[in-house]
């Protein structure tokens, strides 16, 4: 009886492990990388001895901190993303294909050509691509069939029919 129960439990555990599907990734191209200001780093000039003796000035060194910001273009949307890990950001190869998925409030990105690790990014903005929107509107109206394959386009077709 114990062996049968154990076999059923093991079979149930094996089936539940197989039921979990791997996450589905979308594809996009890393179009560009910019450095943008994301804050300031201040370093005090105070020392303990200077504070005790009163000789320490109020000097502060302030530097602008730059963060990497990437443009990720998909078929229909352009994302501007920034790495969540500001202290140890990984330099991504621009122009390469990346795989990503959106989970809760973050974008998880991996680049198979690099190391293939999944990293977290903040989404700064999402913009629909104008070229994708225009082509989908034309396709919906059926206007793509009016555009000819000649080098001069529809005007050349009209002129050739006149001759």
C-alpha positions as a LaTeX table, in Angstrom:
\begin{tabular}{lrrr}
\hline
Residue & $x$ (\AA) & $y$ (\AA) & $z$ (\AA) \\
\hline
Unk1 & 0.00 & 0.00 & 0.00 \\
Unk2 & 2.84 & 2.39 & 0.88 \\
Unk3 & 4.61 & 1.62 & $-2.39$ \\
Unk4 & 1.48 & 2.39 & $-4.42$ \\
Unk5 & 0.94 & 5.69 & $-2.58$ \\
Unk6 & 4.58 & 6.64 & $-3.10$ \\
Unk7 & 4.35 & 5.80 & $-6.81$ \\
Unk8 & 1.23 & 7.94 & $-7.22$ \\
Unk9 & 2.89 & 10.88 & $-5.41$ \\
Unk10 & 6.01 & 10.63 & $-7.55$ \\
Unk11 & 3.93 & 10.44 & $-10.72$ \\
Unk12 & 1.88 & 13.47 & $-9.63$ \\
Unk13 & 5.03 & 15.45 & $-8.83$ \\
Unk14 & 6.57 & 14.59 & $-12.21$ \\
Unk15 & 3.44 & 15.68 & $-14.07$ \\
Unk16 & 3.21 & 18.97 & $-12.17$ \\
Unk17 & 6.83 & 19.77 & $-13.01$ \\
Unk18 & 6.20 & 19.15 & $-16.69$ \\
Unk19 & 3.05 & 21.28 & $-16.71$ \\
Unk20 & 4.98 & 24.52 & $-16.11$ \\
Unk21 & 5.61 & 26.15 & $-19.49$ \\
Unk22 & 8.76 & 28.16 & $-20.09$ \\
Unk23 & 8.15 & 31.91 & $-20.33$ \\
Unk24 & 7.27 & 33.28 & $-23.76$ \\
Unk25 & 9.70 & 35.89 & $-25.07$ \\
Unk26 & 9.12 & 38.68 & $-27.56$ \\
Unk27 & 11.89 & 39.73 & $-29.91$ \\
Unk28 & 13.31 & 43.17 & $-30.53$ \\
Unk29 & 16.45 & 44.94 & $-31.69$ \\
Unk30 & 18.64 & 47.08 & $-29.45$ \\
Unk31 & 18.69 & 50.15 & $-31.69$ \\
Unk32 & 20.83 & 52.54 & $-29.63$ \\
Unk33 & 22.39 & 53.27 & $-26.25$ \\
Unk34 & 22.54 & 56.71 & $-24.63$ \\
Unk35 & 23.97 & 57.99 & $-21.38$ \\
Unk36 & 21.49 & 60.09 & $-19.46$ \\
Unk37 & 21.66 & 61.87 & $-16.15$ \\
Unk38 & 20.03 & 59.87 & $-13.38$ \\
Unk39 & 21.11 & 61.77 & $-10.28$ \\
Unk40 & 24.04 & 63.22 & $-8.40$ \\
Unk41 & 26.76 & 61.69 & $-6.23$ \\
Unk42 & 27.97 & 63.81 & $-3.33$ \\
Unk43 & 31.15 & 63.26 & $-1.41$ \\
Unk44 & 31.67 & 65.17 & 1.83 \\
Unk45 & 35.03 & 66.68 & 2.64 \\
Unk46 & 34.41 & 66.09 & 6.36 \\
Unk47 & 36.80 & 64.15 & 8.54 \\
Unk48 & 36.35 & 63.15 & 12.16 \\
Unk49 & 39.46 & 65.07 & 13.26 \\
Unk50 & 38.34 & 68.14 & 11.34 \\
Unk51 & 34.94 & 68.06 & 13.00 \\
Unk52 & 36.44 & 67.72 & 16.49 \\
Unk53 & 38.93 & 70.56 & 16.06 \\
Unk54 & 36.57 & 72.71 & 14.00 \\
Unk55 & 38.92 & 73.03 & 11.05 \\
Unk56 & 36.82 & 71.05 & 8.60 \\
Unk57 & 35.21 & 73.08 & 5.84 \\
Unk58 & 31.86 & 72.39 & 4.31 \\
Unk59 & 33.27 & 71.29 & 0.96 \\
Unk60 & 31.25 & 68.85 & $-1.08$ \\
Unk61 & 32.28 & 67.26 & $-4.32$ \\
Unk62 & 29.22 & 66.78 & $-6.51$ \\
Unk63 & 29.29 & 64.69 & $-9.67$ \\
Unk64 & 26.54 & 63.92 & $-12.15$ \\
Unk65 & 25.81 & 60.20 & $-12.32$ \\
Unk66 & 25.18 & 58.87 & $-15.82$ \\
Unk67 & 23.02 & 55.82 & $-16.49$ \\
Unk68 & 22.78 & 53.68 & $-19.59$ \\
Unk69 & 19.53 & 54.04 & $-21.48$ \\
Unk70 & 18.68 & 51.71 & $-24.36$ \\
Unk71 & 16.16 & 51.90 & $-27.19$ \\
Unk72 & 14.55 & 48.52 & $-27.83$ \\
Unk73 & 12.51 & 48.35 & $-31.06$ \\
Unk74 & 9.95 & 45.64 & $-31.60$ \\
Unk75 & 7.61 & 45.11 & $-34.52$ \\
Unk76 & 5.01 & 47.54 & $-33.16$ \\
Unk77 & 6.47 & 49.37 & $-30.12$ \\
Unk78 & 9.66 & 51.25 & $-29.25$ \\
Unk79 & 10.73 & 50.94 & $-25.60$ \\
Unk80 & 13.21 & 53.17 & $-23.75$ \\
Unk81 & 14.69 & 51.07 & $-20.94$ \\
Unk82 & 17.23 & 51.55 & $-18.14$ \\
Unk83 & 19.00 & 48.81 & $-16.14$ \\
Unk84 & 17.63 & 48.23 & $-12.66$ \\
Unk85 & 21.14 & 47.55 & $-11.33$ \\
Unk86 & 22.78 & 51.00 & $-11.53$ \\
Unk87 & 25.99 & 49.98 & $-9.80$ \\
Unk88 & 26.93 & 47.09 & $-12.10$ \\
Unk89 & 25.19 & 47.59 & $-15.45$ \\
Unk90 & 26.10 & 45.27 & $-18.29$ \\
Unk91 & 26.99 & 46.81 & $-21.62$ \\
Unk92 & 24.62 & 45.37 & $-24.23$ \\
Unk93 & 25.56 & 44.94 & $-27.91$ \\
Unk94 & 23.74 & 47.57 & $-29.97$ \\
Unk95 & 22.26 & 46.29 & $-33.22$ \\
Unk96 & 21.74 & 42.75 & $-31.88$ \\
Unk97 & 18.47 & 40.92 & $-31.40$ \\
Unk98 & 17.25 & 40.69 & $-27.83$ \\
Unk99 & 14.53 & 38.59 & $-26.23$ \\
Unk100 & 12.35 & 40.09 & $-23.53$ \\
Unk101 & 9.23 & 39.57 & $-21.50$ \\
Unk102 & 7.29 & 41.89 & $-19.23$ \\
Unk103 & 6.68 & 40.54 & $-15.74$ \\
Unk104 & 4.72 & 42.68 & $-13.27$ \\
Unk105 & 6.34 & 46.14 & $-13.35$ \\
Unk106 & 9.66 & 45.30 & $-14.98$ \\
Unk107 & 11.05 & 44.20 & $-18.31$ \\
Unk108 & 13.22 & 41.07 & $-18.23$ \\
Unk109 & 15.73 & 41.12 & $-21.10$ \\
Unk110 & 18.26 & 38.64 & $-22.36$ \\
Unk111 & 20.64 & 38.78 & $-25.31$ \\
Unk112 & 21.48 & 35.29 & $-26.61$ \\
Unk113 & 24.52 & 36.62 & $-28.54$ \\
Unk114 & 26.03 & 37.93 & $-25.30$ \\
Unk115 & 25.79 & 35.74 & $-22.20$ \\
Unk116 & 22.07 & 34.88 & $-22.40$ \\
Unk117 & 21.38 & 35.89 & $-18.78$ \\
Unk118 & 18.03 & 37.46 & $-17.98$ \\
Unk119 & 18.36 & 40.96 & $-16.45$ \\
Unk120 & 15.82 & 43.41 & $-15.06$ \\
Unk121 & 15.17 & 46.78 & $-16.67$ \\
Unk122 & 12.85 & 49.71 & $-15.93$ \\
Unk123 & 10.62 & 50.84 & $-18.79$ \\
Unk124 & 10.94 & 54.62 & $-19.11$ \\
Unk125 & 8.61 & 55.02 & $-22.09$ \\
Unk126 & 6.67 & 53.03 & $-24.66$ \\
Unk127 & 5.94 & 54.57 & $-28.06$ \\
Unk128 & 3.98 & 52.93 & $-30.88$ \\
Unk129 & 6.06 & 52.81 & $-34.04$ \\
Unk130 & 4.66 & 55.15 & $-36.67$ \\
Unk131 & 5.84 & 53.02 & $-39.61$ \\
Unk132 & 4.11 & 49.93 & $-38.19$ \\
Unk133 & 0.89 & 51.87 & $-37.47$ \\
Unk134 & 0.77 & 53.36 & $-40.97$ \\
Unk135 & 1.32 & 50.03 & $-42.70$ \\
Unk136 & $-1.32$ & 48.29 & $-40.57$ \\
Unk137 & $-3.86$ & 51.05 & $-41.37$ \\
Unk138 & $-3.14$ & 50.72 & $-45.07$ \\
Unk139 & $-3.48$ & 46.95 & $-44.89$ \\
Unk140 & $-6.78$ & 47.28 & $-43.05$ \\
Unk141 & $-8.14$ & 49.57 & $-45.77$ \\
Unk142 & $-6.79$ & 47.41 & $-48.57$ \\
Unk143 & $-4.69$ & 50.28 & $-49.95$ \\
Unk144 & $-1.50$ & 48.22 & $-50.18$ \\
Unk145 & $-2.79$ & 46.70 & $-53.41$ \\
Unk146 & $-2.84$ & 50.16 & $-55.03$ \\
Unk147 & 0.88 & 50.72 & $-54.58$ \\
Unk148 & 2.80 & 49.36 & $-57.54$ \\
Unk149 & 6.16 & 47.68 & $-57.59$ \\
Unk150 & 7.64 & 50.09 & $-60.19$ \\
Unk151 & 10.47 & 52.38 & $-59.10$ \\
Unk152 & 8.39 & 55.54 & $-59.52$ \\
Unk153 & 5.31 & 54.20 & $-57.75$ \\
Unk154 & 1.65 & 54.79 & $-58.62$ \\
Unk155 & 2.32 & 57.90 & $-60.73$ \\
Unk156 & 4.40 & 55.93 & $-63.20$ \\
Unk157 & 1.56 & 53.41 & $-63.60$ \\
Unk158 & $-0.88$ & 56.19 & $-64.45$ \\
Unk159 & 1.50 & 57.61 & $-67.06$ \\
Unk160 & 2.12 & 54.24 & $-68.66$ \\
Unk161 & $-1.60$ & 53.66 & $-69.07$ \\
Unk162 & $-1.89$ & 56.97 & $-70.95$ \\
Unk163 & 0.63 & 55.90 & $-73.61$ \\
\hline
\end{tabular}
